[in-house]
Amino acid sequence: MEAWIAWLLLAALLGLAELLTLTLALGLLAAAALAAGLAGALGLPLGAQAAVFAAGSVAGLAVVRPLARRHVRRPPALRSGTAALVGREALTLTEVSRWGGRARIGGEEWTARPYDPDLVIPAGTPADVLAIEGATALLHPLGEPS
């Protein structure tokens, strides 16, 4: 069996092991073995193939893996300010129409308009906050408006 086929088999085995363990290290080694297999398929001698594998392994484990782990461990972006209000539930305090109205969102009173300008939301109706434009919440009723 030619060396490049052995590298491709090693790459496949390491790739399968990565799928089972999800460590990221084995996947990077599989990529290095694949690069070595391609180098062998191009006709490079076994020493050069091993050098390609070693360089790919070191580069992957020393550079790519720490960057990927840092990216995975980063906490999700916290929504704050008006962006945190989008998706919350509001209660209309007055009738909300295209000309305005008032709604309570998370204990605060906001000016409000319906997201659909042709809609009129009666007072006391629960609604979803679909967007915030300036200091005005754009609402859509949770139930059918009466």
N, C-alpha and C positions, 0 to 999 in steps of 0.2 A: 504494500500500500504506500502511495506517495505521501510525503510529509504534509502537503497542503490539505489533503483529505482528512488526515488525523487532526489538523488544526480546526477544520470545519466541524468535525465530530465533537471535539473538545468544546468548541463554541456552542454547539447545540446542547450538549450536556450541561454546561454552565448556565446557559439561558434557561433551561428547564429547571435547574436548581434555584435560579433566581426567582422564577415564578412561584416556586414552592415556599421559599423563605422570605422573599421581599426585603432583602438586606441592602440592595443596590450594589454591593461590592461584587457579587458574583456576576451581575449583569455587565458591569464595567470590564471584568475579566473576560467575559464572553465576547465583548466588543473587541478587546485586544486580541483574542484568539482568532476572531474573524479577520481582523486586519493582517495577522500573521499568515492566515490561510490564503488571503488574497495576494500577499507578497510571495508566497510559495507558488501560487498559480501563475504569477508573472515570471517565474523562473529564478527567483532569488535563492541563494544557497540556504541550507538549514541554519547556519549561524546568523545570517541576516534576518531570517524569519524569527528566530529566538530574540534577536535585538528589537525587532518590531513589536513582538509580544511584550517584552520587558518595558520598552518605552511607553507603549499604550497602557500597560498596567499601572506603571508609576504615575503617568499623567492622569489617568482616570481616578485612581485612588487618592492621589495627593491634591488634585485640583478640582475635578468635577464632583467627587463625592462630598467634600465639605461644603461646597456651594449648594448642592442639591439638598443636603441635610438641613442647612440653614434656611433654605427656602421652605422646606416641609415643616419645620418647627416654628416658623413665624406665625404668631397668633393672627386670627382673622381680623381684618380691618373693622374697627368699631365705628359704627355710624353715630354721629353726634349732630347736635344742632337740629336744623329742620329736616335733614336727611333721615334722622332717627324717627321722625313722626310718620313718614311715608309707610303705609302698610298697617298703621295702628287703627283702632276703632275710635270713632268720634260719636258724639250725641248732639244732634242739632238742638239749639236752645230757642231759635226762632225759625221761621220759614226761610229756607235757603233757596234763592233763585238766582238768575243771571245778574240781578242787581245787587246781590249780597245777602248776608244773613250772619248768624253767629252760631258757633259750635264749641263744645267742650272737648278738648283733646288732652288726655293725660292730666286732668286737673287744671288746665289752663283754658281760658276763653280766647277763641280765634275768630277773625272774620272768615267767612266761608262763601264759596260759590259751588254750584254743582259742576262736576267735570263735563257733563253734557249740558250745554247752555240751554237746551230746550226743556230741561227737567226742572221740576219744582219739588223740593224735599220738605215735607211738613215738619213742624216743630216736634221734638220728642222722638225723632226717627234715628236709630243707629245707622251709622254710615262708615264706609272705609275711606281713609285718607289716601287718595291716589297720587297727589302731588302737592307741593307747596310752591306758590308763586309769590315771592316777597313775604308779606305778612298775611297772606290769604291761603287757606286750605281749600283744595279742590276735592270735593267729596262725591261719593256714589253711594246711594242707599243700600244697606244690606238686604232688605226685603223690598218687595214691590211697593212703590209709593202709593198712598191712597188718594 
